[in-house]
Amino acid sequence: MTFVAPQHLTLDDFLGLPDLEQSPTWEYVAGEAIQKPMPKVRHSLLQKRLLTKLDSAGENYLALPELRCTFGDRSVVPDIVVVSLDQFDLNDLGEPEDNFTQAPDWAIEVLSPDQNANRVIDNLLYCLRHGGQLGWLIDPDDYSVLVLTPGQELEIYRGTQQIPVLGGVTLQLTAEEIFGWLKLKHISSG
């Protein structure tokens, strides 16, 4: 179950909370601090395998897990973000600044059983309204991927339908392939 802190906070108050970066992750939406549910095995497995695929799919992008993105009046932590390298502010050493203050190019969420789907969709739409190009909501119980793009209808992908990816990312995926990652093969000892 998602926990919502009872008091109304400003974004600055939220960002100053002492336990903000402890697990499970906290997000800030509409004046409320909302704690995301702790990932379970299927969620973590899909996140790990998708990150592995995305890592090798585009040299101009970084795929990162659980990156806090603070922009507009929200601070959200998608399960995976794909961000163009030129979106990162760099310090004097050429390293990325720790605080990411833009909408990710591509935000991906894996729906957990205890998560409110409308809250997750709202965060994905918020990313798109603030410069994001693509959002995915992966639903392991429905074996579907909801795809959000700016100015277009929401689309649901199942089975062998090719799922749209970010331009510049060389990756072809279907829902069938993504959910096939949940099948674990066991070696039986004879």
Stockholm file with secondary structure:
# STOCKHOLM 1.0

chainA/1-190         MTFVAPQHLTLDDFLGLPDLEQSPTWEYVAGEAIQKPMPKVRHSLLQKRLLTKLDSAGENYLALPELRCTFGDRSVVPDIVVVSLDQFDLNDLGEPEDNFTQAPDWAIEVLSPDQNANRVIDNLLYCLRHGGQLGWLIDPDDYSVLVLTPGQELEIYRGTQQIPVLGGVTLQLTAEEIFGWLKLKHISSG
#=GR chainA/1-190 SS CCEECSSCCCHHHHHTCTTTTSSSCEEEETTEEEECCCCCHHHHHHHHHHHHHHHTSCTTEEEEESCCEEETTEEECCSEEEEEGGGSCBCTTSCBCSCBCSCCSEEEEECCTTSCHHHHHHHHHHHHHTTCCEEEEEETTTTEEEEECTTSCCEEECTTCBCCCCTTCCCCCBHHHHHHTTCCCCCCCC
#=GC SS_cons         CCEECSSCCCHHHHHTCTTTTSSSCEEEETTEEEECCCCCHHHHHHHHHHHHHHHTSCTTEEEEESCCEEETTEEECCSEEEEEGGGSCBCTTSCBCSCBCSCCSEEEEECCTTSCHHHHHHHHHHHHHTTCCEEEEEETTTTEEEEECTTSCCEEECTTCBCCCCTTCCCCCBHHHHHHTTCCCCCCCC
//
